[in-house]
């Protein structure tokens, strides 16, 4: 509370007390005057005391302001010293960390460079992989566009069938787009010997009904989609049985090629009755994997049939080969006889050369005497040779 408010409150208290007292005692005018004088004196005394208090308060405020100013100066100085010390410490720490970091970078520079190079190579590989993924995504989209069209989907199945057949069988064992005697054109005709005879392969791809079955949201939609998928497969089985199984021209059975392992698996997993119907109709349903196994078996059958056809030729060639072997044995025997005669002649020649060598040695031992007549020497030599 300020000093002026304190004075006003004091005066109000005094006036109020005077009025209260005047109302209760109703004194005379003289008494009122005395009281008023007393109050005036008290008021004067109170004003003097208030003036002293105000002066004392001003002195205290001045002292407090001086002390606060001194403390503020000291506090600011202390803060500046602390900030300078902290700045110095932070600067020293940063310098030490910089030096340590520089040393570490210098020590690990080769490793860092190698790591950066590896990272750059990996990023390059990632970029290549992303490009391949983008290309693959475009190809998948293109494949979906192709499969959404029935004609394109049929061409897709025929191309896959073509790739499988041409990669396994020899060219003489198949014909594509062959026309049968009933004027029906088949996707592929396997020309096999009797039995079993030529076998027709027809590609079918019920993709729309399969997608409807896979995308069914509840049991009702699944039931309807399953009925449609089953009807499509049965229709294909009946068409192949009626068109491509001809008595006396083709085998007693035909193949229906499904160019999707997923469709083939769904058919055998959930529609066993359809598979049994295909057995009764003698239409064998195959996927890319099972068709590959079937074609490998057919290739072995063709090889065995070819071996049987060539059995007579092989037997004839084996007989000629045996005659050649007998003739070779006779000629080797004759050559052995010649070798024995040559060895005998060589032995006799060796004996003759030994005898000639001995006679020459004896001739060298003959000595002619000085007093002997040449004719006598010749006679003696002749006798000596005769004795030899």
Secondary structure, DSSP 8 states (H G I E B T S, - for coil): --HHHHHHHHHHHHHHHHHHHHHHH---HHHHHHHHHHHHHHHHHHHHHHHHHHHHHHHHHHHHHHHHHHHHHHHHHHHHHHHHHHHHHHHHHHHHHHHHHHHHHHHTHHHHHHHHHHHHHHHHHHHHHHHHHHHHHHHHHHHHHHHTSHHHHHHHHHHHHHHHHHHHS-GGGEEES-B-TTS-B-SEEE---TTT-BEEEEEE--HHHHHHHHT--SHHHHHHHHHHHHHHHHHHHHHHHHHH--TTTB-S-EEEEES-HHHHHHHHHH-HHHHHHHHHTTEEEEEHHHHHHHHHHHHHHHHHHHHHHTHHHHHHHHHHHHHHHHHHHHHHHHHHHHHHHHHHHHHHHHHHHHHHHHHHHHHHH----SSS-HHHHHHHHHHHHHH-
